[in-house]
């Protein structure tokens, strides 16, 4: 296991924003693709002065640009953060923090298919049925044995009389 404090770094990332109910973004600004690609912090509002550019900035920026070029975005979403303006009234929440450069170490404990508490294959029901049937068979066998012993005792009592 990894020590969480050694892996968690708090940074302000400058990255293309995605729409959503909760976000870790405190503010967003509308920029042209050229201004964003230049990575010139002088062109950014003062809210972004101490931010750092995220990994794969160009790739993420190009992906966001493709999204914003679609007719739906052009017609319905461009007014969310107008060009040159800063928007700060997002539903800011750090409930689900992102960990930068996190190394996911997979262990045998991650194999949830074997965990009976989330049995989606009906294995628990099958096991319960098998246990019930085994118990019923054992009870039937015990009852048959007891009946045979009782018949043997009755026969011995008749022969002895």
C-alpha positions in Angstrom: 0.0 0.0 0.0 1.1 3.5 -0.6 1.3 6.3 1.9 -1.5 8.7 0.8 0.3 11.8 1.9 3.3 11.1 -0.3 1.2 10.8 -3.4 -1.3 13.7 -2.9 -0.1 17.1 -4.2 -2.4 20.0 -4.3 -2.1 22.0 -7.6 -4.2 24.3 -9.5 -4.4 22.9 -13.0 -5.1 24.9 -16.1 -7.1 22.5 -18.3 -10.1 22.5 -20.6 -13.2 22.3 -18.5 -15.9 19.7 -18.7 -19.6 20.2 -17.8 -20.9 18.4 -14.8 -22.9 18.7 -11.6 -20.0 18.8 -9.2 -16.5 20.0 -10.3 -13.1 20.6 -8.8 -12.8 23.8 -10.8 -13.2 27.1 -9.0 -13.2 29.2 -12.1 -13.1 29.0 -15.9 -12.4 31.5 -18.7 -13.2 31.7 -22.3 -10.1 31.8 -24.6 -9.3 31.4 -28.2 -7.5 28.3 -29.2 -4.4 30.4 -30.2 -4.3 32.1 -26.8 -4.6 28.8 -24.9 -2.0 27.0 -27.1 0.5 29.8 -26.5 0.6 29.0 -22.7 1.2 32.7 -22.1 0.0 33.4 -18.6 -0.1 37.1 -19.3 -3.1 36.5 -21.6 -4.9 34.7 -18.7 -7.0 36.5 -16.0 -5.4 36.9 -12.6 -7.4 34.0 -11.2 -5.0 31.7 -13.2 -1.7 33.4 -12.4 -0.4 30.8 -9.9 -1.8 27.8 -11.8 0.3 25.2 -13.7 -0.5 23.7 -17.1 -1.6 20.1 -16.9 0.1 17.1 -18.5 -0.8 16.7 -22.2 -2.1 20.3 -22.3 -2.1 20.4 -26.1 -3.8 17.0 -26.5 -6.6 17.9 -24.0 -7.0 21.3 -25.5 -7.4 19.9 -29.0 -10.0 17.4 -27.7 -11.9 20.1 -26.0 -11.8 22.2 -29.1 -13.3 19.4 -31.2 -16.1 19.2 -28.7 -16.8 23.0 -28.7 -16.8 23.0 -32.5 -19.9 20.8 -32.6 -23.2 22.6 -33.5 -24.8 21.7 -30.1 -21.9 23.4 -28.2 -21.9 26.4 -30.5 -25.7 26.9 -30.2 -26.3 26.0 -26.6 -23.1 26.2 -24.5 -20.9 29.1 -25.7 -22.7 31.5 -23.3 -21.6 29.5 -20.3 -18.2 31.1 -20.2 -18.1 33.9 -22.8 -14.8 34.7 -24.6 -12.6 36.8 -22.3 -14.8 36.5 -19.3 -14.2 34.5 -16.0 -16.9 32.3 -14.5 -16.6 31.4 -10.8 -20.1 30.2 -9.8 -19.5 26.5 -10.3 -20.7 23.8 -7.9 -17.2 23.5 -6.4 -16.6 20.3 -4.4 -13.6 18.3 -3.4 -15.6 15.3 -2.2 -14.0 13.1 -4.9 -10.4 14.3 -5.1 -8.3 13.4 -8.0 -4.8 12.2 -7.2 -2.2 13.2 -9.8 0.3 10.7 -11.0 -1.4 7.9 -8.9 0.1 4.4 -9.4 -2.7 1.8 -9.3 -1.3 -1.3 -7.8 -3.5 -4.3 -8.5 -3.6 -7.1 -5.8 -5.5 -10.4 -5.4 -7.9 -8.5 -3.1 -9.2 -6.6 -6.1 -10.7 -9.7 -7.6 -14.4 -9.0 -6.7 -15.7 -11.9 -8.8 -15.0 -14.3 -5.9 -16.6 -12.0 -3.3 -19.9 -13.6 -2.2 -21.2 -10.3 -0.8 -21.8 -9.1 -4.3 -22.8 -12.4 -5.9 -24.3 -11.7 -9.3 -24.1 -15.3 -10.5 -26.5 -16.8 -7.9 -23.8 -18.8 -6.3 -25.1 -18.0 -2.8 -28.5 -19.3 -3.7 -27.1 -22.5 -5.2 -24.9 -23.1 -2.2 -27.9 -22.6 0.1 -30.0 -25.0 -2.0 -27.2 -27.6 -1.8 -26.9 -27.2 1.9 -30.7 -27.5 2.4 -30.8 -30.6 0.2 -27.8 -32.2 2.0 -29.5 -31.5 5.4 -32.8 -33.0 4.2 -31.0 -36.1 2.9 -29.2 -36.5 6.2 -32.5 -36.2 8.2 -34.2 -38.7 5.9 -31.3 -41.1 6.3 -31.4 -40.7 10.1 -35.2 -41.2 10.1 -34.9 -44.4 8.0 -32.2 -45.7 10.3 -34.3 -44.9 13.4 -37.3 -46.7 11.8 -35.2 -49.7 11.1 -34.0 -49.8 14.7 -37.5 -49.5 16.0 -38.7 -52.3 13.7 -35.8 -54.5 14.9 -36.6 -53.7 18.6 -40.3 -54.6 18.0 -39.3 -57.8 16.3 -36.9 -58.7 19.1 -39.7 -58.0 21.7 -42.1 -60.2 19.8 -39.6 -63.1 19.6 -38.7 -62.7 23.3 -42.4 -62.9 24.4 
